[in-house]
């Protein structure tokens, strides 16, 4: 049996597109002004989005939630003013010129983020404004600390690995080609034949049941063995991917402690 078909895919695509209408001045500062790449050495807006929206909000980082709580009221107030202005109850608020920025999310993160917005009664764009405009462009300490922490712990690549392994472990075990091969094997005796009653009777009477059962059992045993091997290897990879990165200072102190014990033992 071809083992290559059981290999883990190199990556799982983010399939939820986010269109963020960012104030033009903020988008220019982040992109053309070099705040993303030159100042903080991030690869793209996507990387920034992963850190702030996914690591900060989806994973409920306490410092980020407090930051949102502090910055959110002005966007709620502006929304109320805009709603009242439609009925002539007040003057319309001033609007920024916008530039559309795109990012992508894994499906599970996308649903978790939307649930967060629903539970807190906020619009997604308000969250984006708080994070990117009031946070990143203003270089708020909470936001910058989160970016540094995510980079030091390699959060983005480790989460990508987990997403890939989890999806592959539970969903993509057999390819469509393997499914078709198994289907062809199980129905090969009926290929090029008509399904009339006489043919079925003849087939049942003349089939070597013992040989057929032995063949099917061999296939079942081989598949079960392969599935067990795949499950064990991927569970090990998943455990490795979520293993926390040790603090360097703590590691060094442990080594020194080990050396002292070694000298005492000596």
C-alpha positions in Angstrom: 0.0 0.0 0.0 1.3 3.4 -0.9 2.3 5.2 2.3 2.7 8.6 0.7 -1.1 9.0 0.6 -1.1 9.1 4.4 1.4 12.0 4.7 0.5 15.1 6.6 -0.3 18.1 4.3 2.2 20.9 4.5 -0.4 23.4 5.5 -4.1 24.1 6.0 -5.4 27.1 4.2 -7.1 30.0 6.0 -10.5 30.0 4.2 -12.3 33.0 5.8 -11.5 36.4 4.2 -11.7 39.5 6.3 -12.1 42.9 4.6 -11.2 45.6 7.0 -12.0 49.2 6.1 -9.1 50.9 7.9 -8.8 54.7 8.1 -6.5 55.6 5.3 -4.0 57.5 7.4 -3.6 54.4 9.7 -3.2 52.0 6.8 -0.6 54.3 5.2 1.3 54.5 8.5 1.3 50.7 8.9 2.2 49.8 5.3 3.8 52.7 3.4 5.1 54.3 6.5 6.9 51.0 7.4 5.5 50.5 10.9 4.8 46.9 10.2 8.0 45.8 8.4 10.6 48.3 9.2 9.8 49.2 12.8 8.6 45.9 14.1 10.0 43.6 11.4 6.7 41.8 10.7 6.3 40.1 7.4 2.9 41.4 6.5 -0.4 42.8 7.8 -1.5 39.1 8.0 1.1 38.4 10.6 0.0 41.5 12.6 -3.6 40.4 12.3 -2.7 36.9 13.6 -1.0 38.3 16.6 -3.6 41.0 17.6 -6.9 39.5 16.6 -6.3 35.8 17.0 -3.8 35.6 19.8 -5.2 38.7 21.5 -8.9 38.4 21.1 -9.8 34.9 20.1 -7.5 33.5 22.7 -8.8 36.0 25.3 -5.6 37.6 26.3 -6.5 39.5 29.5 -4.4 42.6 28.8 -6.0 42.9 25.3 -9.5 42.5 26.6 -8.8 45.3 29.1 -7.5 47.4 26.3 -10.6 46.9 24.2 -12.8 47.7 27.2 -11.0 51.0 27.6 -11.0 52.0 23.9 -14.4 50.6 22.7 -16.8 53.2 24.1 -15.9 55.9 21.6 -16.9 53.6 18.7 -20.2 52.7 20.4 -20.9 56.4 21.0 -20.1 57.2 17.3 -22.4 54.5 16.2 -25.2 55.9 18.4 -24.6 59.4 17.0 -24.7 58.0 13.4 -28.0 56.2 14.1 -29.6 59.3 15.6 -28.3 61.5 12.7 -30.3 59.4 10.2 -33.4 60.6 12.0 -32.3 64.2 12.2 -31.8 64.0 16.0 -28.2 65.1 15.9 -25.4 66.1 13.6 -23.7 63.3 11.6 -20.2 62.4 12.9 -17.1 63.0 10.9 -16.0 60.1 8.7 -12.4 59.1 7.8 -11.4 58.2 4.3 -10.8 54.4 4.3 -8.5 51.9 2.7 -9.5 48.3 2.5 -7.1 45.8 4.0 -7.4 42.0 3.7 -6.6 39.2 6.1 -7.6 35.6 6.4 -8.6 33.4 9.3 -9.0 29.7 10.0 -12.6 28.7 10.2 -12.6 27.9 13.9 -10.9 31.2 14.7 -13.4 33.1 12.5 -16.4 31.6 14.4 -14.7 32.2 17.8 -14.1 35.8 16.9 -17.7 36.4 15.8 -19.0 34.7 18.9 -16.8 37.1 21.0 -18.4 40.1 19.2 -21.9 38.8 19.7 -21.4 38.1 23.4 -19.9 41.5 24.0 -22.4 43.3 21.7 -19.7 45.0 19.5 -19.1 45.2 15.8 -16.0 43.4 14.4 -14.8 46.6 12.8 -14.8 48.4 16.2 -12.4 45.7 17.5 -10.2 46.1 14.5 -10.1 49.9 15.0 -9.2 49.5 18.7 -6.4 47.0 17.9 -4.9 48.5 14.7 -5.6 52.3 15.1 -5.7 52.9 18.8 -3.3 50.1 19.6 -0.7 49.4 16.9 -0.5 52.8 15.2 -0.4 54.5 18.6 2.2 51.9 19.7 0.2 51.2 22.9 2.3 49.2 25.4 -0.2 46.4 25.7 -0.2 45.9 21.9 3.5 46.0 21.5 4.1 43.7 24.4 1.7 41.1 22.8 3.6 41.3 19.5 6.9 40.7 21.2 5.6 37.9 23.3 4.0 36.1 20.2 7.3 36.4 18.3 9.5 35.2 21.1 7.3 32.1 21.7 6.8 31.5 17.9 3.1 31.6 18.5 2.1 32.0 14.9 4.0 29.0 13.5 3.0 26.7 16.4 -0.7 27.6 15.9 -0.4 26.9 12.2 1.1 23.5 13.1 -1.7 22.7 15.5 -4.4 23.7 12.9 -2.8 21.5 10.3 -2.4 18.5 12.6 -5.9 18.7 14.1 -7.6 18.9 10.8 -5.5 16.1 9.3 -5.9 13.9 12.3 -9.7 14.0 12.4 -10.7 14.7 8.8 -8.2 14.0 6.0 -7.2 10.4 6.8 -8.1 8.9 3.4 -7.8 10.7 0.1 -10.5 10.5 -2.4 -8.3 8.3 -4.5 -8.1 5.7 -1.7 -11.9 5.9 -1.1 -12.5 5.2 -4.7 -10.0 2.3 -4.6 -11.8 0.7 -1.6 -15.2 1.3 -3.3 -14.0 -0.4 -6.4 -12.6 -3.4 -4.4 -15.8 -3.9 -2.5 -18.0 -3.8 -5.6 -15.6 -5.4 -8.1 -17.8 -8.5 -8.5 -20.7 -6.3 -9.7 -18.7 -4.3 -12.3 -20.0 -4.8 -15.9 -23.0 -6.9 -14.6 -26.7 -6.2 -14.3 -28.3 -6.3 -10.9 -31.1 -8.8 -11.7 -32.4 -11.4 -9.2 -30.9 -14.4 -11.0 -27.5 -12.9 -11.2 -27.5 -12.1 -7.4 -28.6 -15.7 -6.6 -25.9 -17.1 -8.9 -23.3 -14.8 -7.4 -24.2 -15.7 -3.8 -24.2 -19.5 -4.5 -20.9 -19.6 -6.4 -18.8 -17.1 -4.5 -16.0 -18.5 -2.4 -17.1 -17.0 0.9 -14.1 -18.1 2.8 -11.6 -16.7 0.4 -13.6 -13.4 0.2 -13.7 -13.1 3.9 -10.0 -13.7 4.2 -9.3 -11.0 1.6 -11.5 -8.5 3.3 -10.0 -9.3 6.7 -6.5 -8.7 5.3 -7.6 -5.3 4.0 -9.2 -4.4 7.3 -6.2 -5.4 9.3 -3.9 -3.5 7.1 -6.0 -0.3 7.2 -6.5 -0.6 11.0 -2.7 -1.0 11.5 -2.1 2.0 9.2 -4.7 4.1 11.0 -3.2 3.3 14.4 0.3 4.2 13.2 -1.0 7.5 11.8 -2.9 8.3 15.0 0.1 7.7 17.2 2.5 9.7 15.1 0.2 12.7 14.8 -0.8 12.7 18.4 2.9 12.9 19.2 3.4 15.8 16.8 0.4 17.6 18.3 1.8 17.2 21.8 5.2 18.6 20.6 3.5 21.5 18.9 1.6 22.7 22.0 4.5 22.2 24.3 5.3 25.6 25.9 8.7 27.1 25.2 10.8 27.2 28.3 12.1 30.5 29.6 15.8 30.8 28.8 16.6 32.2 32.2 14.8 29.3 33.9 16.7 26.9 31.7 20.0 28.4 32.6 19.3 28.4 36.3 18.3 24.7 36.1 21.6 23.9 34.4 23.6 25.8 37.1 21.6 24.0 39.8 22.4 20.7 38.1 26.1 21.6 38.1 26.1 22.4 41.8 24.5 19.0 42.5 27.1 17.4 40.3 29.9 19.0 42.3 28.3 18.0 45.6 27.8 14.4 44.4 31.4 14.4 43.3 
